[in-house]
Each structure stands twice: as structure tokens, then as C-alpha cells.
Amino acid sequence: MSDEPAERGAKPDAQRRRGRQHERTEGEEREAEFSRRIGMKAARKLQARRAQDREAQTVWSGLGMMGLVGWGVSVPTLLGAALGIWLDQQFPGKHSWTLMLLFAGLLIGCLNAWCWVAREERITRRRDGQEAGEQQEGISKPESGSTRRSKGGNKK
């Protein structure tokens, strides 16, 4: 007789333990879902801040690029013209050294500016591609976490 109450009392304790374990997994799932949502919100905030920073940098870098391109074209052009004027004074001839070297300086300045702008564009595209990849990884990681897989495993 003493064995029967112990056995009967053991069944509700085992059921309680199972229920607590089930509650823990549901609590853990809620916590994981909460963490996922927080992670997504944080990723969106970082993305918005980066976009604002990029826009501010774009304005100033655009103005700076215009200045560099302007100087990069005008300096060789003026140097060519100055050298041409000096050559025309030192060695007068049928052909104008000023016009030829002015045109050569302009051509060199334009080629220099074109190469510089193309290089900056490649660097910017590469950096934007890397940032986009990092943002995609940051957003997709929380969504494809272990909580979704465990829900699918519980349905079996």
C-alpha cells in the first residue's frame, strides 16, 4: 500500500516536469523571436544611418571631385600654354607652339581626369557591393535562424 501513493504521486511530478520543459521551450522560442525582431530593427537603423552618411559624403565628395577634376584639367592646360608662349618667344616659327601645347595640355588633363574618375567609380561600386552584401547577410541571418527550423521539427 505504501508503494501505490508514491507511484501515483510520481506521475503528476513527471507530468509537471514535462510541462515545465514544454513551457521552457515555448519561452525560449518567444525569447528567440524577440531577439530576432530586435536584430532586424537594429540592422534597419544601421542601414538608415549608413544611407544618411553616404548621402552627406556624396555631396561633399562630389564637390571635391569637381574641384580635383577642374584643377586636374586646368593645370596641364595652363602649363602647356605657358610653355608654348615661352617657346614661341624663344624660337619663332611658322607654327604656334602655344596652340599646340595648349591643346596637348588639355588632352593630357582630360585623360588624367577621366582615369581618376573611372578609378573612383570602381572603388565606390566595389565598396557599395560589399556593404550591400553585409546588409543582406545581417538581415537574412536572423530570419533563417534555428527557431524556424525547430518549429518545423515540432510539427512532425
Buried (B, 14 or more C-beta within 10 A) or exposed (E): EEEEEEEEEEEEEEEEEEEEEEEEEEEEBEEBBEEBEEBBEEBEEEBEEEEEEBEEEEEEBEEEBEEBBEEBBEBBBBBBBBBBBEBBEEEEEEEBBBEBBBBBBBBBBBEBBEEBBEEBEEEEEEEEEEBEEBBEEBBEEBEEBEBEEEEEEEEE
